[in-house]
Amino acid sequence: MGTISRVVKAKTSDQDLIHLSGYSIYKYPPKQAELRFNGNYFLVIGTNYKNLPSGLDAMVIQDEATKNISIIYAGTDPNQPADIGSDAGLVLSSGTPQQFKDAEAYYNNMKATYGHVDFVAGNSLGGGLANYVAVRNNVHSVTLDPSILPANVVEPSVNSAAAKRMTNYFGGYDPLTLGEVAGGYGGRIPGAKINVDFGISWLTFLTNNHTGYVGGTDPSTPQENVPVGVQGTPSAGRIEFMADHQIVTDIWTGEPLTAETVGKGQRIKIDTGSMEKLSSGLSNPILSGIRQADGYLNHSVQTVESEGARLDDRQVSLQNQFNQLLYSTQGIGPFLLAFDELKKINPRLSAILEDIYWISSLPLAEKILETVSAGLEKITMPLIGIPASIADLDLKMEDLTVRLINLRVKAIPLLFHGLSQHFFDGIVDELKAHDRIVGKNMDLLTNQLSRFRDQTDQVRKIMNQADRAVARAFENGSGVQQITANVDSSFQGKMEPSNYLRNGMTLRKQQLEQNFQAFSRRADEEIRPILNICFGLAGEVIDLLQTARTCLTAFSWEADLIRIPFLSWNNQLREFLSQTKQILSRSVDTVENFSETLNHVQRHFSDLMLAFKPYIETALFNGTQYQAVIAYHHATLGILQDIRLQFRDIIYQLSENESAAILQLENHSKAICNNLSILIEQVKRGTVV
């Protein structure tokens, strides 16, 4: 295929790359497929599905508007053992899995084919592949909830130039990145890390929280809104669930906007064009977002006012969720895999001992027994002790399994201690009173935003009139007539304070905190001692293997001196020693890897518990209408925080302007930003964050 012509008008947005990474690639669209979303059009110009033993899946897409070419790497496919092996290899090994090497080879091939590759992107394992390619090549990567990079790639650190080319978006409820950061692997995700508030902390959406999307009836289109609440009750409704829609962007430039970057960018020129963009941005996404948030709150109010329901199946839901998270690849999953490998040492050692017996029984063995018996005995003694140590370790691993089961079955129910079995407990009246005030404040903010948009449009018209007046003056050769900026200065209205929920939600939070701390202490007391014993037994196995290997090395020097003409005995002995050395070295590596993963679990077990605390807290209410109340408040909170971020940018761009009209807009935007902060604090009281 020839090189595609490059006529770049802009660049493919992060939102589009996230959509392609979290949704489109998982549909494995064929070559020449047309992908349409967010008002944009993409063409699949290359694919690599199920072609490589490593499990690499990728597609090459061209943005028809920008002509940018991007490679989208697929994330972990649970039906592909190679993908699972690559994931596990990142934790269990210091090397680079083959799939990462194939990802770079594919990038180089596509760059040679098309003349340029502008972006690499991916979700999960695909995000790790994209970052790996970006670290080693001059290309930008955009990822969603990426896996970590191989340890040897980021040690001691990725250079700053490469890191600037990498943007990683982390979902607030993604179990992978939560576990990676809590487990001490955050340094192996280089580049910018931007938190995006999408998703719902329910076990039902565990996978979707990771990919950022929920499948729709049309395979080419995700489901934009997901159902929450109990059907047939006021809690039933829908919440938007689209990762790319939750990326906050600058109204004027379209670039991603974060708390770290706002107020630091290049200032725009305040003219009619910038005012028109501001007016348009105030309509959508800001005003449309506030109306969406208001709809969420209305559902919450209706739910609170309805009759409460019982918290059915809470314990089972939480136990299942805890089990899945605990045994994930970011929990003790790699540790268990490493132990499975360790148990394979016993058959290898049995084969070595059988070979030693066989060598001793060969012809002439009696005549040379004095020469080799001591060496063989030194090798044999530590090998005989290893199966017993591994058997002890196996028993302790069984004990660990029993303790984890007891933790799930007996300790998790204690998290519910002291909580009412009824829906809203004693805070129903406060919730109702509080949400009424929040609703009034939401109406006030909506009116202020509408007036601010109208004022912005008025400023735009004034500036446009001034531009035309200047043009006419130049044409007529006359002086410029002064245009008066008569912008509406009335911007009254303060948020009504709420004294509700301060004690009610605090008491519930304190209750949850107290129970969770008790659960964490019990988990630590149950698990840590057995992990310490396992660590000691692993050390014993390592010592025995290293002793056997040392004896083998010493005996190999003596064996080199043995020469028996006309017989192959000495050659057979040397072959045995060579093979045994390889087996012992491989066995040492296996046990050391087990010991390292065990040590990692020991050091980060408490962190892992804490990282998934939001899941555990929310799961306490799983299957109830209260769960929907929390979800509606959290969705509202995310929207308000995004709007406040955009208004911080608006204030920055409008500041340091001498125009009285622009100064007035700046003051009004500050008032709105202040009211947003008040409303955010009030809405947050209805969540579990």
C-alpha positions as CSV (number, residue, x, y, z in Angstrom):
1,M,0.0,0.0,0.0
2,G,1.3,3.4,-0.9
3,T,1.9,6.3,1.5
4,I,-1.3,8.2,2.4
5,S,-1.2,11.9,1.7
6,R,-1.0,14.1,4.8
7,V,-3.1,17.2,5.0
8,V,-3.3,18.0,8.7
9,K,-5.8,20.6,9.8
10,A,-5.7,19.8,13.4
11,K,-5.1,16.6,15.4
12,T,-7.1,13.7,16.5
13,S,-8.5,14.5,19.9
14,D,-7.8,12.6,23.1
15,Q,-11.6,12.0,23.4
16,D,-11.7,10.2,20.0
17,L,-8.6,8.1,20.8
18,I,-10.1,7.1,24.1
19,H,-13.3,6.1,22.3
20,L,-11.3,4.0,19.8
21,S,-9.3,2.4,22.6
22,G,-12.0,1.7,25.1
23,Y,-14.8,0.6,22.7
24,S,-14.1,0.5,18.9
25,I,-11.1,-1.8,19.0
26,Y,-12.9,-4.4,21.1
27,K,-15.4,-4.8,18.2
28,Y,-12.5,-5.8,15.9
29,P,-13.7,-3.8,12.9
30,P,-12.5,-5.2,9.6
31,K,-10.3,-3.3,7.2
32,Q,-12.1,-0.4,5.3
33,A,-14.7,-0.3,8.0
34,E,-16.1,3.2,8.7
35,L,-16.3,4.3,12.3
36,R,-18.5,7.3,13.1
37,F,-18.8,8.9,16.6
38,N,-18.6,12.4,18.2
39,G,-19.5,13.9,14.9
40,N,-16.2,12.5,13.4
41,Y,-15.4,9.9,10.8
42,F,-12.6,7.3,10.9
43,L,-11.5,4.7,8.4
44,V,-9.9,1.4,9.4
45,I,-6.9,1.1,7.0
46,G,-5.1,-1.8,8.6
47,T,-5.7,-4.6,11.0
48,N,-3.8,-7.3,12.9
49,Y,-6.1,-9.7,14.6
50,K,-5.3,-13.2,15.9
51,N,-2.2,-13.4,13.7
52,L,0.6,-13.6,16.2
53,P,1.4,-16.2,18.9
54,S,1.9,-13.4,21.4
55,G,-1.8,-12.4,21.2
56,L,-1.2,-8.9,19.8
57,D,-4.4,-7.3,18.3
58,A,-4.3,-3.9,16.8
59,M,-5.9,-1.7,14.1
60,V,-4.7,1.3,12.2
61,I,-7.2,4.1,11.7
62,Q,-7.2,7.3,9.8
63,D,-9.0,10.4,11.0
64,E,-10.7,11.7,7.8
65,A,-10.8,15.3,9.2
66,T,-7.1,15.6,10.2
67,K,-5.6,12.8,8.2
68,N,-3.8,11.7,11.3
69,I,-3.0,8.0,11.5
70,S,-3.2,6.1,14.8
71,I,-2.5,2.6,15.9
72,I,-5.0,1.3,18.5
73,Y,-3.9,-1.7,20.5
74,A,-6.5,-4.0,22.0
75,G,-6.5,-4.7,25.7
76,T,-6.6,-8.0,27.5
77,D,-8.9,-10.6,25.9
78,P,-9.9,-13.1,28.7
79,N,-10.3,-15.7,25.9
80,Q,-6.7,-15.3,24.8
81,P,-4.2,-17.1,27.1
82,A,-1.3,-15.1,25.5
83,D,-2.9,-11.8,26.7
84,I,-3.3,-13.2,30.3
85,G,0.3,-14.4,30.1
86,S,1.5,-10.9,29.1
87,D,-0.4,-9.3,32.0
88,A,1.0,-11.8,34.5
89,G,4.5,-11.4,33.0
90,L,4.5,-7.7,33.8
91,V,4.3,-8.6,37.5
92,L,6.1,-12.0,37.6
93,S,9.0,-11.1,35.5
94,S,11.5,-8.3,35.0
95,G,11.7,-9.0,31.3
96,T,9.7,-7.7,28.4
97,P,6.8,-10.0,27.2
98,Q,6.8,-10.8,23.5
99,Q,3.5,-9.0,22.9
100,F,5.3,-5.7,23.8
101,K,8.0,-6.4,21.3
102,D,5.5,-7.3,18.6
103,A,3.6,-4.0,19.3
104,E,6.8,-2.0,18.5
105,A,7.5,-4.1,15.4
106,Y,3.9,-3.5,14.2
107,Y,4.4,0.3,14.8
108,N,7.6,0.3,12.8
109,N,5.9,-1.7,10.0
110,M,3.0,0.7,9.8
111,K,5.2,3.8,9.9
112,A,7.1,2.4,7.0
113,T,3.9,1.5,5.2
114,Y,2.0,4.8,5.6
115,G,4.9,7.3,6.0
116,H,3.8,8.5,9.5
117,V,2.0,7.3,12.6
118,D,0.8,10.2,14.7
119,F,-0.6,8.5,17.7
120,V,-0.6,5.1,19.5
121,A,-3.4,4.4,21.9
122,G,-5.0,1.6,23.9
123,N,-6.9,0.5,27.0
124,S,-5.6,-1.9,29.7
125,L,-2.9,-4.1,28.3
126,G,-3.3,-2.1,25.0
127,G,-2.5,1.1,26.9
128,G,0.7,-0.5,28.2
129,L,1.6,-1.5,24.7
130,A,1.0,2.0,23.5
131,N,3.2,3.5,26.2
132,Y,5.9,1.0,25.5
133,V,6.0,2.1,21.9
134,A,5.9,5.8,22.9
135,V,8.8,5.4,25.3
136,R,11.0,3.8,22.6
137,N,9.9,5.9,19.6
138,N,9.0,9.5,18.8
139,V,5.3,9.2,18.9
140,H,2.5,10.3,21.2
141,S,0.5,7.8,23.3
142,V,-3.0,8.3,24.7
143,T,-4.2,5.6,27.1
144,L,-7.2,4.7,29.2
145,D,-6.6,2.8,32.4
146,P,-3.3,1.4,31.1
147,S,-1.3,-1.6,32.4
148,I,2.2,-1.0,33.8
149,L,5.3,-1.2,31.6
150,P,7.9,-3.9,31.9
151,A,10.2,-3.1,34.8
152,N,13.3,-3.0,32.6
153,V,11.8,-0.3,30.4
154,V,11.2,2.3,33.1
155,E,14.3,1.7,35.3
156,P,15.8,4.0,36.5
157,S,13.3,6.4,34.8
158,V,11.8,7.4,31.5
159,N,13.4,10.5,30.1
160,S,11.3,13.7,30.4
161,A,11.0,14.1,26.6
162,A,9.3,10.7,26.3
163,A,7.1,11.3,29.3
164,K,5.8,14.5,27.8
165,R,4.5,12.5,24.8
166,M,2.4,10.2,27.0
167,T,-1.1,11.0,28.4
168,N,-2.8,8.4,30.7
169,Y,-6.5,8.8,31.7
170,F,-7.4,7.0,34.9
171,G,-11.1,6.2,35.7
172,G,-12.1,6.8,39.3
173,Y,-13.4,3.3,39.7
174,D,-10.9,1.3,37.6
175,P,-9.7,-1.7,39.6
176,L,-6.5,-2.1,37.5
177,T,-5.0,1.4,38.0
178,L,-6.3,1.6,41.6
179,G,-4.5,-1.7,42.3
180,E,-1.4,-0.7,40.3
181,V,-0.9,2.6,42.2
182,A,-1.8,1.0,45.6
183,G,0.5,-1.9,44.9
184,G,3.5,0.3,44.3
185,Y,3.6,0.0,40.5
186,G,2.5,3.7,39.7
187,G,6.1,4.5,38.7
188,R,5.8,2.1,35.8
189,I,3.1,4.2,34.1
190,P,5.2,7.2,32.9
191,G,3.7,10.4,31.5
192,A,0.8,12.6,32.5
193,K,-1.9,10.9,34.7
194,I,-5.3,12.5,34.4
195,N,-8.2,11.3,36.6
196,V,-11.5,11.1,34.8
197,D,-14.7,10.8,36.8
198,F,-16.7,8.2,34.9
199,G,-18.2,4.9,35.9
200,I,-20.2,3.5,38.8
201,S,-18.8,1.7,41.8
202,W,-21.0,-1.4,41.4
203,L,-19.7,-4.9,40.8
204,T,-22.1,-5.0,37.8
205,F,-19.9,-2.4,36.1
206,L,-16.5,-3.7,37.2
207,T,-15.4,-4.5,33.6
208,N,-17.0,-1.4,32.2
209,N,-15.3,0.8,34.7
210,H,-12.1,-0.5,33.2
211,T,-12.9,-0.1,29.5
212,G,-14.9,3.1,30.0
213,Y,-17.9,1.9,28.0
214,V,-21.0,-0.3,28.0
215,G,-22.0,-2.2,24.8
216,G,-25.1,-1.1,23.0
217,T,-27.6,-2.9,20.9
218,D,-25.7,-1.6,17.8
219,P,-22.2,-3.2,18.0
220,S,-20.7,-0.1,16.4
221,T,-22.2,2.2,19.1
222,P,-21.8,2.1,22.9
223,Q,-24.7,2.5,25.2
224,E,-24.5,6.1,26.3
225,N,-26.6,5.7,29.4
226,V,-26.9,2.8,31.8
227,P,-29.8,2.0,34.1
228,V,-29.6,2.5,37.8
229,G,-32.1,2.0,40.6
230,V,-34.9,-0.5,41.0
231,Q,-37.3,-0.8,38.1
232,G,-40.8,0.3,39.0
233,T,-39.6,2.6,41.7
234,P,-38.7,6.4,41.7
235,S,-35.0,5.4,41.9
236,A,-35.1,3.9,38.4
237,G,-33.2,6.1,35.9
238,R,-30.2,6.3,33.7
239,I,-26.7,7.7,34.2
240,E,-24.3,8.6,31.4
241,F,-21.4,6.2,31.0
242,M,-19.0,7.3,28.3
243,A,-15.3,7.8,29.2
244,D,-14.6,10.2,26.4
245,H,-17.6,12.4,27.3
246,Q,-16.1,12.9,30.8
247,I,-12.8,14.4,29.5
248,V,-13.0,18.1,30.3
249,T,-11.7,20.3,27.5
250,D,-10.8,23.9,27.1
251,I,-13.7,25.9,25.6
252,W,-11.4,27.7,23.2
253,T,-8.7,25.2,22.2
254,G,-10.4,21.8,22.8
255,E,-7.3,20.6,24.6
256,P,-7.8,18.5,27.7
257,L,-8.2,20.6,30.9
258,T,-7.0,19.4,34.3
259,A,-6.5,20.9,37.7
260,E,-2.8,20.9,37.1
261,T,-2.9,22.7,33.7
262,V,-5.8,25.2,34.2
263,G,-4.5,28.8,34.6
264,K,-1.1,27.9,33.1
265,G,-1.8,27.9,29.3
266,Q,-1.3,30.5,26.7
267,R,-3.9,33.3,26.9
268,I,-6.3,33.7,24.1
269,K,-7.1,36.9,22.3
270,I,-10.3,38.4,23.5
271,D,-12.3,39.2,20.4
272,T,-15.6,38.5,18.8
273,G,-14.5,35.0,17.8
274,S,-13.4,34.0,21.4
275,M,-16.6,35.5,22.8
276,E,-18.6,33.4,20.3
277,K,-16.8,30.3,21.4
278,L,-17.4,31.1,25.1
279,S,-21.1,31.7,24.4
280,S,-21.3,28.4,22.5
281,G,-19.4,26.6,25.3
282,L,-21.8,28.0,27.9
283,S,-24.7,26.5,26.1
284,N,-23.0,23.1,25.5
285,P,-21.4,21.5,27.5
286,I,-21.9,23.8,30.5
287,L,-25.6,24.6,30.6
288,S,-26.5,21.2,29.1
289,G,-24.4,19.6,31.8
290,I,-26.0,21.5,34.6
291,R,-29.4,20.4,33.3
292,Q,-28.2,16.8,33.2
293,A,-27.0,17.1,36.8
294,D,-30.3,18.7,37.9
295,G,-32.1,15.6,36.4
296,Y,-29.9,13.3,38.4
297,L,-30.7,15.2,41.6
298,N,-34.5,15.1,40.8
299,H,-34.2,11.3,40.7
300,S,-32.5,11.3,44.0
301,V,-35.1,13.6,45.6
302,Q,-37.9,11.3,44.3
303,T,-36.1,8.3,45.6
304,V,-35.6,9.8,49.0
305,E,-39.2,10.7,49.2
306,S,-40.4,7.2,48.3
307,E,-40.7,4.4,50.7
308,G,-37.3,2.9,51.6
309,A,-36.4,-0.6,50.7
310,R,-34.5,-3.3,52.5
311,L,-30.8,-3.9,51.8
312,D,-31.2,-7.3,50.3
313,D,-28.2,-9.6,49.6
314,R,-25.7,-7.1,50.8
315,Q,-23.4,-9.6,52.4
316,V,-23.3,-11.9,49.4
317,S,-22.7,-9.0,47.0
318,L,-19.8,-7.7,49.1
319,Q,-18.3,-11.2,49.6
320,N,-18.3,-11.9,45.9
321,Q,-16.8,-8.5,45.1
322,F,-14.1,-8.9,47.7
323,N,-13.2,-12.3,46.4
324,Q,-12.9,-11.1,42.8
325,L,-10.7,-8.1,43.7
326,L,-8.5,-10.1,46.1
327,Y,-7.7,-12.8,43.5
328,S,-7.1,-10.3,40.7
329,T,-3.7,-9.8,39.0
330,Q,-3.2,-6.8,41.2
331,G,-4.0,-8.7,44.4
332,I,-2.7,-12.2,45.3
333,G,-3.2,-13.6,41.8
334,P,0.5,-13.4,40.7
335,F,1.5,-14.9,44.0
336,L,-0.7,-17.9,43.5
337,L,0.6,-18.3,39.9
338,A,4.1,-18.1,41.2
339,F,3.4,-20.9,43.8
340,D,1.9,-23.1,41.0
341,E,5.3,-22.8,39.3
342,L,7.2,-23.5,42.5
343,K,5.4,-26.8,43.0
344,K,6.8,-28.0,39.7
345,I,10.2,-28.1,41.3
346,N,9.5,-31.4,43.0
347,P,9.2,-33.5,39.8
348,R,12.4,-32.0,38.6
349,L,14.2,-32.9,41.7
350,S,12.8,-36.4,41.7
351,A,14.2,-36.8,38.1
352,I,17.7,-35.6,39.3
353,L,17.7,-38.1,42.2
354,E,16.7,-40.9,39.9
355,D,19.6,-39.9,37.5
356,I,22.0,-40.0,40.5
357,Y,20.8,-43.5,41.3
358,W,21.1,-44.5,37.6
359,I,24.7,-43.1,37.4
360,S,25.7,-45.0,40.5
361,S,24.4,-48.3,39.0
362,L,26.3,-48.0,35.7
363,P,29.2,-50.3,34.9
364,L,32.5,-49.4,36.6
365,A,30.6,-47.4,39.2
366,E,32.0,-49.5,42.0
367,K,35.6,-48.8,40.8
368,I,35.1,-45.1,40.6
369,L,32.7,-44.8,43.6
370,E,35.4,-43.4,45.8
371,T,36.0,-40.6,43.3
372,V,32.4,-39.5,42.8
373,S,30.4,-40.8,45.7
374,A,31.3,-37.9,47.9
375,G,30.3,-35.4,45.3
376,L,27.0,-37.1,44.5
377,E,26.2,-37.4,48.2
378,K,26.8,-33.6,48.7
379,I,24.4,-32.9,45.9
380,T,21.9,-35.4,47.1
381,M,21.6,-34.3,50.7
382,P,20.1,-30.8,50.2
383,L,17.9,-32.1,47.4
384,I,16.3,-34.7,49.7
385,G,15.3,-31.9,52.1
386,I,13.6,-29.7,49.5
387,P,10.4,-31.8,49.0
388,A,9.7,-31.6,52.7
389,S,10.0,-27.8,52.8
390,I,7.8,-27.5,49.7
391,A,5.3,-29.8,51.4
392,D,5.3,-27.6,54.4
393,L,4.8,-24.6,52.2
394,D,1.9,-26.3,50.4
395,L,0.3,-26.9,53.8
396,K,0.7,-23.2,54.7
397,M,-0.8,-22.2,51.3
398,E,-3.8,-24.3,52.1
399,D,-3.9,-22.7,55.5
400,L,-3.8,-19.3,53.7
401,T,-6.7,-20.3,51.5
402,V,-8.7,-21.3,54.6
403,R,-8.0,-18.1,56.3
404,L,-9.0,-16.0,53.2
405,I,-12.3,-18.0,53.1
406,N,-12.9,-17.3,56.8
407,L,-12.1,-13.7,56.2
408,R,-14.7,-13.5,53.5
409,V,-17.3,-15.6,55.3
410,K,-16.9,-14.4,58.9
411,A,-15.2,-11.0,58.9
412,I,-17.0,-9.3,56.0
413,P,-20.4,-9.6,57.7
414,L,-18.9,-7.5,60.6
415,L,-18.7,-4.6,58.2
416,F,-22.5,-4.4,58.6
417,H,-22.4,-4.3,62.4
418,G,-24.4,-1.4,63.7
419,L,-26.1,-0.5,60.4
420,S,-29.8,-0.5,60.1
421,Q,-31.4,-3.2,58.0
422,H,-33.7,-0.6,56.5
423,F,-33.1,1.6,53.6
424,F,-32.3,5.1,54.7
425,D,-31.7,4.4,58.4
426,G,-32.3,7.6,60.5
427,I,-31.2,10.2,57.9
428,V,-34.2,10.1,55.6
429,D,-35.6,13.4,56.9
430,E,-32.2,15.1,56.7
431,L,-31.7,13.8,53.1
432,K,-35.1,15.2,52.1
433,A,-34.4,18.6,53.7
434,H,-30.9,18.8,52.4
435,D,-31.8,17.8,48.8
436,R,-34.6,20.5,48.8
437,I,-31.9,23.1,49.5
438,V,-29.6,21.6,46.9
439,G,-32.4,21.7,44.4
440,K,-33.0,25.4,45.0
441,N,-29.3,26.2,44.7
442,M,-29.1,24.2,41.5
443,D,-32.0,26.3,40.1
444,L,-30.1,29.5,41.2
445,L,-26.9,28.3,39.5
446,T,-28.7,27.4,36.3
447,N,-30.3,30.9,36.1
448,Q,-26.9,32.5,36.8
449,L,-25.3,30.4,34.0
450,S,-28.0,31.4,31.6
451,R,-27.6,35.1,32.4
452,F,-23.8,34.8,32.1
453,R,-24.2,33.3,28.6
454,D,-26.6,36.1,27.6
455,Q,-24.1,38.7,28.9
456,T,-21.3,37.0,27.0
457,D,-23.4,37.2,23.8
458,Q,-24.1,40.8,24.6
459,V,-20.3,41.5,24.9
460,R,-19.8,39.7,21.6
461,K,-22.4,41.9,19.9
462,I,-20.8,45.1,21.4
463,M,-17.4,44.0,20.2
464,N,-18.8,43.2,16.7
465,Q,-20.4,46.7,16.6
466,A,-17.1,48.3,17.5
467,D,-15.3,46.3,14.8
468,R,-17.8,47.5,12.2
469,A,-17.5,51.1,13.4
470,V,-13.8,51.0,13.0
471,A,-14.1,49.6,9.5
472,R,-16.6,52.3,8.5
473,A,-14.3,55.0,10.0
474,F,-11.5,53.8,7.8
475,E,-13.7,53.7,4.7
476,N,-15.1,57.2,5.4
477,G,-11.9,58.7,6.7
478,S,-13.7,59.9,9.8
479,G,-13.1,59.5,13.5
480,V,-14.2,56.4,15.3
481,Q,-17.4,56.8,17.3
482,Q,-17.2,55.5,20.9
483,I,-19.3,52.4,21.6
484,T,-20.7,52.2,25.1
485,A,-20.5,48.8,26.7
486,N,-23.8,48.6,28.6
487,V,-23.7,45.1,30.0
488,D,-26.3,44.0,32.6
489,S,-24.6,44.4,35.9
490,S,-27.3,42.7,38.0
491,F,-25.9,39.4,39.2
492,Q,-27.5,38.8,42.6
493,G,-28.2,35.6,44.3
494,K,-26.4,33.6,47.0
495,M,-26.4,29.9,47.7
496,E,-28.6,28.9,50.6
497,P,-26.6,27.1,53.3
498,S,-27.6,23.7,54.5
499,N,-27.2,22.5,58.0
500,Y,-28.5,19.1,57.2
501,L,-26.6,15.9,56.6
502,R,-23.6,17.2,58.4
503,N,-24.2,14.9,61.4
504,G,-26.2,12.2,59.6
505,M,-23.7,11.4,56.9
506,T,-20.8,11.9,59.2
507,L,-22.2,9.4,61.7
508,R,-22.7,6.9,58.8
509,K,-19.2,7.6,57.5
510,Q,-17.7,7.2,61.0
511,Q,-19.6,4.0,61.4
512,L,-18.3,2.6,58.1
513,E,-14.8,3.8,58.9
514,Q,-14.8,2.2,62.3
515,N,-16.0,-1.1,60.9
516,F,-13.7,-1.0,57.9
517,Q,-10.7,-0.4,60.2
518,A,-11.7,-3.4,62.3
519,F,-12.0,-5.5,59.2
520,S,-8.6,-4.3,58.0
521,R,-6.9,-5.1,61.3
522,R,-8.5,-8.6,61.3
523,A,-7.4,-9.2,57.7
524,D,-3.9,-8.2,58.6
525,E,-3.8,-10.3,61.7
526,E,-5.1,-13.3,59.9
527,I,-3.0,-13.1,56.7
528,R,0.3,-11.5,57.6
529,P,1.6,-14.3,60.0
530,I,0.9,-17.0,57.4
531,L,2.7,-14.9,54.7
532,N,5.7,-14.5,57.0
533,I,5.9,-18.3,57.5
534,C,5.6,-18.9,53.8
535,F,8.4,-16.3,53.2
536,G,10.6,-18.2,55.6
537,L,9.9,-21.6,54.0
538,A,10.7,-20.1,50.6
539,G,14.0,-18.9,52.0
540,E,14.8,-22.4,53.2
541,V,14.1,-23.8,49.7
542,I,16.3,-21.2,48.1
543,D,19.1,-22.0,50.6
544,L,18.9,-25.7,49.9
545,L,18.8,-25.2,46.1
546,Q,21.8,-22.8,46.2
547,T,23.7,-25.3,48.4
548,A,23.0,-28.1,45.9
549,R,24.1,-25.8,43.0
550,T,27.3,-24.9,44.8
551,C,28.1,-28.6,45.5
552,L,27.3,-29.4,41.8
553,T,29.7,-26.7,40.6
554,A,32.5,-28.1,42.8
555,F,31.9,-31.6,41.8
556,S,31.8,-30.6,38.1
557,W,35.5,-29.5,38.4
558,E,36.4,-33.0,39.7
559,A,34.3,-34.7,37.1
560,D,36.2,-32.9,34.3
561,L,39.3,-34.9,35.4
562,I,37.6,-38.3,34.9
563,R,38.6,-39.9,31.6
564,I,37.7,-43.6,31.0
565,P,38.8,-44.7,27.5
566,F,36.5,-46.7,25.3
567,L,33.4,-46.0,27.5
568,S,30.8,-43.3,27.4
569,W,30.3,-43.2,31.2
570,N,32.3,-40.0,31.8
571,N,30.4,-38.3,28.9
572,Q,27.1,-39.4,30.4
573,L,28.2,-38.0,33.8
574,R,29.1,-34.6,32.3
575,E,25.7,-34.5,30.4
576,F,23.9,-35.2,33.7
577,L,25.9,-32.5,35.5
578,S,25.1,-30.0,32.8
579,Q,21.4,-30.7,32.7
580,T,21.2,-30.7,36.5
581,K,22.9,-27.3,36.7
582,Q,20.3,-25.9,34.3
583,I,17.4,-27.4,36.3
584,L,18.8,-26.1,39.6
585,S,19.3,-22.6,38.2
586,R,15.8,-22.6,36.8
587,S,14.4,-23.8,40.1
588,V,16.3,-21.1,42.0
589,D,14.8,-18.5,39.7
590,T,11.3,-19.9,40.3
591,V,11.6,-19.8,44.1
592,E,13.1,-16.4,44.1
593,N,10.3,-15.1,41.9
594,F,7.8,-16.7,44.3
595,S,9.6,-15.0,47.2
596,E,9.5,-11.6,45.5
597,T,5.8,-11.8,44.7
598,L,5.2,-12.9,48.3
599,N,7.2,-10.0,49.6
600,H,5.2,-7.7,47.4
601,V,1.9,-9.0,48.8
602,Q,3.3,-8.6,52.3
603,R,4.3,-5.0,51.8
604,H,1.2,-3.9,50.0
605,F,-1.6,-6.0,51.4
606,S,-3.0,-3.1,53.5
607,D,-2.6,-0.7,50.6
608,L,-4.6,-3.1,48.4
609,M,-7.4,-3.2,51.0
610,L,-7.4,0.6,51.1
611,A,-7.4,1.1,47.4
612,F,-10.6,-0.8,47.0
613,K,-12.3,0.8,49.9
614,P,-14.7,2.8,47.7
615,Y,-15.9,-0.5,46.2
616,I,-16.4,-2.1,49.6
617,E,-18.2,1.0,51.0
618,T,-20.6,1.2,48.1
619,A,-21.2,-2.6,48.1
620,L,-22.6,-2.3,51.6
621,F,-25.7,-0.9,49.9
622,N,-25.6,-3.1,46.8
623,G,-29.0,-3.9,45.3
624,T,-30.9,-1.1,47.0
625,Q,-32.4,2.2,46.2
626,Y,-29.9,3.8,48.5
627,Q,-27.3,2.7,46.0
628,A,-29.0,4.7,43.3
629,V,-29.1,7.8,45.6
630,I,-25.3,7.6,46.0
631,A,-24.9,7.1,42.2
632,Y,-27.1,10.1,41.3
633,H,-25.2,12.3,43.8
634,H,-21.8,11.1,42.5
635,A,-22.8,11.7,38.9
636,T,-24.0,15.2,39.8
637,L,-20.8,15.8,41.7
638,G,-18.7,14.8,38.7
639,I,-20.5,17.3,36.4
640,L,-20.3,20.2,38.8
641,Q,-16.5,19.6,39.3
642,D,-16.0,19.6,35.6
643,I,-17.9,22.8,35.2
644,R,-16.0,24.5,38.0
645,L,-12.7,23.4,36.3
646,Q,-13.9,25.1,33.1
647,F,-14.9,28.3,34.9
648,R,-11.5,28.4,36.5
649,D,-10.1,28.5,33.0
650,I,-12.7,31.1,32.0
651,I,-11.6,33.4,34.8
652,Y,-8.0,32.9,33.8
653,Q,-8.6,33.8,30.2
654,L,-10.8,36.9,31.0
655,S,-8.4,38.3,33.6
656,E,-5.9,41.0,32.9
657,N,-8.2,42.7,30.4
658,E,-8.8,46.4,30.6
659,S,-12.2,46.3,29.0
660,A,-15.0,47.2,31.5
661,A,-17.3,44.7,29.9
662,I,-14.7,41.8,30.1
663,L,-13.9,42.8,33.7
664,Q,-17.6,42.5,34.6
665,L,-17.7,39.1,33.0
666,E,-14.7,38.1,34.9
667,N,-16.3,39.1,38.2
668,H,-19.5,37.3,37.3
669,S,-17.5,34.1,36.5
670,K,-15.8,34.3,39.9
671,A,-19.2,34.5,41.6
672,I,-20.4,31.5,39.6
673,C,-17.2,29.6,40.5
674,N,-17.7,30.4,44.2
675,N,-21.3,29.2,44.0
676,L,-20.1,26.0,42.3
677,S,-17.8,25.3,45.2
678,I,-20.6,25.7,47.7
679,L,-22.9,23.4,45.7
680,I,-20.2,20.8,45.2
681,E,-19.6,20.6,48.9
682,Q,-23.4,20.2,49.5
683,V,-23.8,17.5,46.8
684,K,-20.7,15.7,48.1
685,R,-22.5,15.1,51.4
686,G,-24.9,12.7,49.6
687,T,-22.0,10.5,48.3
688,V,-19.6,8.1,50.0
689,V,-16.4,9.8,48.8
